[in-house]
Amino acid sequence: MIEANPGILGEVVEVLPRRFEELITDAITGATGREEAVRIAQTMISASTGLTHQVGSRESYLERLTVAVGLLLR
């Protein structure tokens, strides 16, 4: 819906993803440094986006995302 009609939500479509990335980056910067935190945040967001297209339920999404976070924490 959003891809077909990007004007419906206005700038929210661009602002929210950037803000989400900033929040994740800020949350992990202390443990990794800013440059690494940016790369990790972008990768986790990509994994999350991919999972939303691969699973059929919220429960499955959360299970798979938990695995991704576990890999990050290793």
C-alpha positions as CSV (number, residue, x, y, z in Angstrom):
1,M,0.0,0.0,0.0
2,I,2.7,2.5,1.0
3,E,4.9,1.6,-2.0
4,A,2.0,2.2,-4.4
5,N,0.9,5.4,-2.7
6,P,3.9,7.0,-1.0
7,G,2.2,10.4,-0.6
8,I,-0.5,9.1,1.7
9,L,1.6,9.2,4.8
10,G,3.8,12.1,3.8
11,E,7.2,12.4,5.3
12,V,6.4,9.8,8.0
13,V,7.5,7.1,5.6
14,E,11.0,8.6,5.5
15,V,11.3,10.0,9.0
16,L,10.3,7.0,11.1
17,P,12.8,4.5,9.6
18,R,15.6,7.0,10.1
19,R,14.5,7.7,13.7
20,F,14.3,3.9,14.4
21,E,17.8,3.4,13.1
22,E,19.0,6.3,15.3
23,L,17.4,4.8,18.4
24,I,19.0,1.4,17.8
25,T,22.4,2.9,17.0
26,D,22.3,5.1,20.1
27,A,21.3,2.1,22.2
28,I,24.4,0.1,21.2
29,T,27.0,2.8,20.6
30,G,28.4,2.5,24.1
31,A,29.2,-1.2,23.7
32,T,30.5,-1.0,20.1
33,G,31.5,2.5,19.2
34,R,29.4,4.7,16.8
35,E,30.7,3.4,13.5
36,E,30.1,-0.3,14.4
37,A,26.8,0.5,15.9
38,V,25.6,2.1,12.7
39,R,26.5,-1.1,10.7
40,I,24.9,-3.4,13.3
41,A,21.7,-1.3,13.4
42,Q,21.4,-1.3,9.7
43,T,21.9,-5.0,9.5
44,M,19.4,-5.7,12.2
45,I,16.8,-3.6,10.5
46,S,17.5,-5.4,7.2
47,A,17.0,-8.7,9.0
48,S,13.8,-7.5,10.5
49,T,12.5,-6.3,7.2
50,G,13.3,-9.5,5.5
51,L,11.7,-11.6,8.2
52,T,8.4,-9.7,7.9
53,H,8.2,-11.1,4.3
54,Q,9.2,-14.6,5.3
55,V,7.0,-15.5,8.2
56,G,3.3,-15.7,8.6
57,S,2.7,-14.7,12.2
58,R,4.0,-12.3,14.8
59,E,5.1,-15.3,16.9
60,S,7.3,-16.6,14.1
61,Y,8.7,-13.2,13.5
62,L,9.7,-12.8,17.1
63,E,11.2,-16.3,17.2
64,R,13.4,-15.6,14.2
65,L,14.3,-12.1,15.3
66,T,15.4,-13.5,18.7
67,V,17.8,-15.8,16.8
68,A,19.2,-12.8,15.0
69,V,19.7,-10.9,18.2
70,G,21.3,-13.9,19.7
71,L,23.8,-14.1,16.9
72,L,24.6,-10.4,17.4
73,L,25.3,-11.0,21.1
74,R,27.6,-13.9,20.6
